[in-house]
């Protein structure tokens, strides 16, 4: 997903990581996302998401993983269901 951010001139540079300084000016980002997960109908599910791409003149990769265990197997007693 292409995005753009502009840091106004006159604003001080800031450090986003040790030794990585963002200076005023325009920055274009092109970020991508890859997701995978097991079927939602299963009692136990796993999944992962990875974001990667340009970030303030450099590159950034982020990851997120999850494990879900549905102990109720999708069944809730009537008193626990949301009202419509």
Secondary structure by P-SEA (a helix, b strand, c coil): cbbbbbbcccbbbbbccccccccbbbbbbbbbbbbbbccccccccccbbbbbcccccbbbbbbbbbcccccccccccccccccc
